[in-house]
């Protein structure tokens, strides 16, 4: 275990240059004291690791030093081949570079092991787009990716749900979630998230920006997801679901579906649970789609919202289409 961590530590220093002990400890999920012991072990084995003190200090390898480790196990190659998924790579404009890297990766695998390394890629396919959805890559995705890689500022015109805004931002990273691309950027010293499909126009500026040394895209995104999920629940409701609704509960989202699935069914198979909701209007729209297979028992405001929507739907479909067309013509006349 320690040998693999030492190798990973060496490769991290080779790839990233100067790294603080705190950042290494967080990445490898060990204590800072353990990192110091690992650095001492690398130095004792002849690896030229230096420690720079001060606010911008950290560990680094001697200038020009590179490890000669080139061998790769089949399992490691499988993991890297899986990471280079063709869909997102193509959307980012990296189809050809990924294909070339794939060839070079297989060439680095021990002789006779390339077939085993290819097996996982040929037998596993990931499709992140939900059923009945068509999501072509957003118009500005590749230009944004180039700005992210090159650390260039961009000027965005963005259509939010409130209004259209225009900002100059530092693009820090791209995230694909459920088939949709998001840009994490720094604007006015704050980290913001933009849905790439909602970017109306963009222009890459000649001015670069300084990458924040303590920023970790994966950790930031995980924190943002947790913050969003905690903040979007405005209240709770008590609902009961019939056996016929159980196979469709995923339409409600995990926060509402999981308590219902965990509830014990009554003699007729109905399950009752208290579930979080975003708003009365949002919950009413979701639950109405289940017709009489799900009933909201409370609060009264939610029942009233569902009843009011159901009455509008019933009134819409109780009138004959020809009568509606005649009424429209009379109104226009």
Secondary structure, 3 states (H helix, E strand, C coil): CHHHHHHHHHHHHHHHCCECHHHHHHHHCCCHHHHHHHHHHHHHCCCCEEEECCCCCEEEECCCCCCCCCCECHHHHHHHHHHCCHHHHHHCCCHHHHHHHHHHHHHHECCCCHHHHHHHHHCCCCCCCCCCCCCCCCCCHHHHHHHHHHCEEEEEEEECCCCEEEEEEEEEEEEEECCEEEEEEEECCEEEEEEHHHEEEEEEEEEECCCCCCCCHHHHHHHHHHHHHHHCCCEEEEEEECHHHHHHHHHHCHHHHHHHHHCCCCCCCCEEEEEEECCHHHHHHHHHCCHHHEEEEECHHHHHHHHHHHHHHHHHHHCCHHHHHHHHHHHHC
